Amino acid sequence: MPSPSHTLELPLLHAGKVRRLYDAGDGLLLMVATDQISAFDVVMAEPVPDKGRVLTAMAAFWFEHLADVAATHLVSTSLDDLPERARRPELAGRVMLCRRAEMLPIECIVRGYLAGSAWREYRQEGTVHGEPAPAGLQESDRLPEPVFTPSTKADEGHDVNLSFAQAVDLVGREVAEQARDLSLELYRRGAERAAARGFLVADTKFELGVVDGELVVADEVLTPDSSRFWPAERWEPGSTPPSYDKEPLRQWLDGLDWDKAPPPPPLPPEVVAATRARYVEAYERLTDRSLAAWPGSSGDGDAGDGGGDR
């Protein structure tokens, strides 16, 4: 699996906490999802097996499922379609060949429930991203209707929540309205499918960009890294349901005397296994597909093995 030091024989454009972005030529980009995982903005030393493949497989599924809502930047997830020098067996199932897009300088977040930074703001100010919200809401409450709550994209540190008016200042009214309407419809459709499979989508983040004058969906869509998935049967206003993401890792780290600064503590195998299980179960339940059928996946063990800052 790719590691921070891994380099393909292609120009490296960006190395993030999870993904590497390469120039594939002819106006195309190659995104490679690693098995790295971060918590509290610190990258752990141990990878979570198959995490990068879960993210790639889930994004590919949603791009296909939501194709009637929005065009995407995705061209292919097959090694056969990559430049020959990038066709490495270890990359199977973790690559996306994409059209190069001019990305919007905002994160397109949609919230259906009051959680995370929105709950903290509401508790202090009675607003959500600077907009008035009904009085008397509790943590994890369902909002009267899903709301578009954009934020900045921070190269370092945390993103900053924006009002819609501030988003207009950044991208212009027409683009901001298009991004809002598209994000809300993507959320509605995704939440509808998730609900039929026992999940609530508390909130999610979309990345939008422009390709040939058209606003498209890019990066990842409705994955455990970009969304807060809650089991519907565990939801109750006033408390925080467990999330189908890296929660086993965060809970374990919270129980340590660690200052949330590098270097991170070594992860025990059971925490890695529990975290992998959450990712795999989210993928398999939401898509009705087996991860073992996705290219390159280890397929050793099912989603139940190991149990179970947006």
HELIX and SHEET records of a PDB file:
HELIX    1   1 LYS A   51  HIS A   65  1                                  15    
HELIX    2   2 LEU A   79  ASP A   81  5                                   3    
HELIX    3   3 GLU A   84  ALA A   86  5                                   3    
HELIX    4   4 PRO A   89  LEU A   91  5                                   3    
HELIX    5   5 GLY A  116  GLU A  125  1                                  10    
HELIX    6   6 PHE A  164  VAL A  171  1                                   8    
HELIX    7   7 ARG A  173  ALA A  196  1                                  24    
HELIX    8   8 ALA A  232  ARG A  234  5                                   3    
HELIX    9   9 GLU A  247  ASP A  254  1                                   8    
HELIX   10  10 PRO A  269  THR A  287  1                                  19    
HELIX   11  11 LEU A  291  ALA A  293  5                                   3    
SHEET    1   A 5 LEU A  12  ALA A  15  0                                        
SHEET    2   A 5 ARG A  19  GLY A  25 -1                                        
SHEET    3   A 5 LEU A  28  ALA A  33 -1                                        
SHEET    4   A 5 VAL A  95  ARG A  99 -1                                        
SHEET    5   A 5 LEU A  74  SER A  76 -1                                        
SHEET    1   B 2 SER A  38  ALA A  39  0                                        
SHEET    2   B 2 VAL A  42  VAL A  43 -1                                        
SHEET    1   C 4 GLU A 102  MET A 103  0                                        
SHEET    2   C 4 PHE A 199  VAL A 211 -1                                        
SHEET    3   C 4 ILE A 106  TYR A 113 -1                                        
SHEET    4   C 4 ARG A 142  PHE A 148 -1                                        
SHEET    1   D 3 GLU A 102  MET A 103  0                                        
SHEET    2   D 3 PHE A 199  VAL A 211 -1                                        
SHEET    3   D 3 GLU A 214  ALA A 218 -1                                        
SHEET    1   E 3 GLU A 102  MET A 103  0                                        
SHEET    2   E 3 PHE A 199  VAL A 211 -1                                        
SHEET    3   E 3 SER A 227  PRO A 231 -1                                        
SHEET    1   F 4 GLU A 102  MET A 103  0                                        
SHEET    2   F 4 PHE A 199  VAL A 211 -1                                        
SHEET    3   F 4 ILE A 106  TYR A 113 -1                                        
SHEET    4   F 4 SER A 151  THR A 152 -1                                        
SHEET    1   G 2 THR A 127  VAL A 128  0                                        
SHEET    2   G 2 GLU A 131  PRO A 132 -1                                        
END                                                                             
